[in-house]
Amino acid sequence: MAKNKENNKGEKLHIILLIIFILSSVISAIKPTDYSAWFFEYTPAFIGVMILIFTYKKFRFTDFVYVLILILTITIIIGAHYKYSHMPLFNYIRDVYHLKRNDYDRYGHFMQGFVPAFIIREILIRKLKLKKGIILSILVICICLAVSGFYEILEGVSCLIYGRLPEDFLEYQGDKLDTQWDMLSALIGSIFAVTAFYKVHDRSIKRLTKHKNISSS
């Protein structure tokens, strides 16, 4: 009985998160700054959510991770709509603090390291049964950095496919080290995740596995 209530509660939350993603996607697709850029930026978020849907019955993440995934996808969706270098709030921050560039891109790549760190960590703990500790944290960070590097490669390939200049398509904003800064931002995000929020994640995993054990007993 307790199992069914907990499952229903979790499923309702997941449905709400999915509805928010769908609504955000629809709004984002309405008159974006550049449709080709929107398609390129939005596609990874769409593919990721589809994978989560098709694997939902085989492997469910903790609610903590699902909420973080929604935050990441909305971050991507906003960037896809405005283009990262034109995000209004960060334009305002740039102007107020006299910054050289719109740093929404930096925030996006930070989240690209922060959120996947929990996804990877949960898979390694729950599926591969790896022990928690420094080795696990280092492995998570390395995988996140590898994913970030692969994404940068995809961006370069996309420039060739679309026949666009990197400065125009990838919005370097005059920064020749933009790729390196992107990867550094993701690296910092992953380090921050496994050092500052691992206890919150551990509690979420413990809570999920506890309910599973109760249901199987």
PEBELDA-V106242 format. One record per pair of residues at least 12 apart in sequence whose ideal C-beta (glycine too) atoms are under 6 Angstrom apart, sorted by the first residue. I is the first residue (numbers start at 1). J is the second residue. Records with the same first field share a line. If there is no record, write none. Layout:
BEGIN
I->J ; J
END
This chain:
BEGIN
3->215
6->211
13->63
14->66
17->66 ; 70
21->73
24->74 ; 77
28->77 ; 80 ; 81
32->81
33->82 ; 83
37->83
38->80
40->158
41->79 ; 80
42->80
45->73 ; 76
61->122
62->204 ; 205 ; 208
64->204
65->118 ; 122
68->115 ; 118
72->111 ; 115
75->108 ; 111
79->108
84->104 ; 105 ; 171
85->102 ; 171 ; 173
87->104
90->102 ; 103 ; 104
101->173
106->185
109->182 ; 185 ; 186
110->185 ; 189
112->186
113->144 ; 186 ; 189 ; 190
114->189 ; 193
116->144
117->140 ; 144 ; 190 ; 193 ; 194
118->193 ; 201
120->140 ; 143
121->140
137->194
140->194
141->190 ; 191
144->190
145->187
148->183 ; 186
152->179
155->170
END
